[in-house]
Amino acid sequence: RLSAVWMGDQAELSTWGFPRFGAAKGVIINARSESAEERPMFRKSLHGRRCAVPSTGFFEWTRQGEKIKYRFNLPDSRVLYMAGIYNEFKDENRFVILTTGANHSIAMCITGCR
C-alpha cells in the first residue's frame, strides 16, 4: 500500500511495511515504540528516520470471544496523524507505524465491550 508520508518538511510516497528477511513472507507493518530500539531492524530508523503518517483512523479487534473490528478516529477531524519510522529497501521508501499499549478507553473495547 502506498501512502504519502511526511518526512521532514515534505511528503513522500512510501510503501507500508518493512520486508521480512529470511524465510518469512509478508511485511512488518508496526513497531512497538517501547521495544523498537532493541530491534536491529528499527534502531537506526528510530533515531534518524521519523515520519508522520496521515490516516482517517485505525482499527483494533477484540481479543476475547468473537473477533470484532472497531474503528477509531478523531470525531472533529478528517485526518489522524500517527508516528512512524521509515527506511529505504531496494531503492524504495518503506514505513512502519509506531504503536504503544492501548489507553483505557480503547482497552475496554478490545477486551470485551460490544
C-alpha positions in Angstrom: 0.0 0.0 0.0 1.3 3.4 -1.0 0.8 6.4 1.3 2.0 10.0 1.3 4.2 10.2 4.5 5.6 13.4 6.0 9.4 13.1 6.1 10.9 16.3 7.5 9.2 19.2 5.6 8.0 17.2 2.6 5.6 14.5 1.7 7.0 11.4 0.0 5.1 8.4 -1.4 6.1 5.4 0.6 5.1 1.7 0.9 3.6 0.5 4.2 5.7 -2.3 5.8 9.3 -3.3 6.2 10.2 -6.5 4.4 10.8 -9.6 6.4 14.2 -11.2 5.9 14.9 -14.9 5.7 12.3 -17.5 5.1 9.3 -15.4 6.4 6.9 -14.0 3.9 5.0 -10.7 4.1 5.9 -7.4 5.7 6.1 -6.0 9.2 3.6 -3.1 9.4 4.0 -1.9 13.1 6.8 -1.4 15.6 6.2 -1.3 19.3 7.6 2.0 20.5 8.6 0.5 23.8 10.9 -2.1 22.2 11.8 -0.6 18.8 15.2 0.4 19.9 16.1 -3.2 20.9 15.3 -4.5 17.4 18.1 -4.1 14.8 15.5 -3.7 12.0 14.1 -0.5 13.6 17.0 1.0 15.6 18.6 3.3 13.0 15.2 4.5 11.7 14.0 5.3 15.2 17.0 7.6 15.7 17.1 9.3 12.4 14.2 8.5 10.1 11.0 9.5 11.8 7.8 10.4 9.9 4.2 11.4 10.3 1.7 9.0 8.7 -1.7 10.6 7.8 -4.8 8.4 8.1 -8.5 8.6 8.6 -8.3 6.4 11.7 -7.2 3.0 12.8 -8.7 -0.4 13.7 -8.5 -2.6 16.7 -10.0 -6.1 17.1 -11.5 -7.6 20.2 -9.1 -10.0 22.0 -11.7 -12.2 23.7 -14.5 -14.1 22.3 -15.8 -13.4 18.8 -13.4 -11.3 16.8 -15.0 -7.9 16.2 -13.3 -5.0 14.4 -13.6 -1.4 15.9 -12.6 1.8 14.0 -11.2 4.7 16.0 -10.9 8.2 14.6 -10.9 11.8 15.7 -14.5 13.0 15.9 -13.9 16.6 14.7 -11.1 15.9 12.2 -10.8 14.1 8.9 -7.1 13.4 9.5 -5.3 11.5 12.3 -1.5 11.6 12.2 0.4 8.6 13.5 4.0 8.3 14.4 6.1 6.3 12.1 9.7 5.4 11.1 11.0 4.8 7.6 13.9 3.3 5.7 14.9 2.5 2.1 14.8 -1.1 0.9 15.9 -1.8 -2.7 15.5 1.9 -3.7 12.0 2.1 -2.2 11.0 4.2 0.8 9.0 2.0 3.2 7.5 2.9 6.6 6.0 1.2 9.7 3.7 2.8 12.3 4.9 3.1 15.9 2.4 1.6 18.3 2.0 1.5 22.0 -0.3 -0.1 24.6 -4.0 0.8 24.4 -5.2 3.6 26.6 -8.1 2.9 29.0 -11.0 3.7 26.6 -9.6 1.6 23.8 -8.5 -1.2 26.1 -12.1 -1.5 27.3 -13.4 -2.1 23.8 -10.8 -4.6 22.7 -11.1 -6.7 25.8 -14.8 -7.3 25.6 -17.2 -4.4 25.0 -19.9 -4.7 22.5 
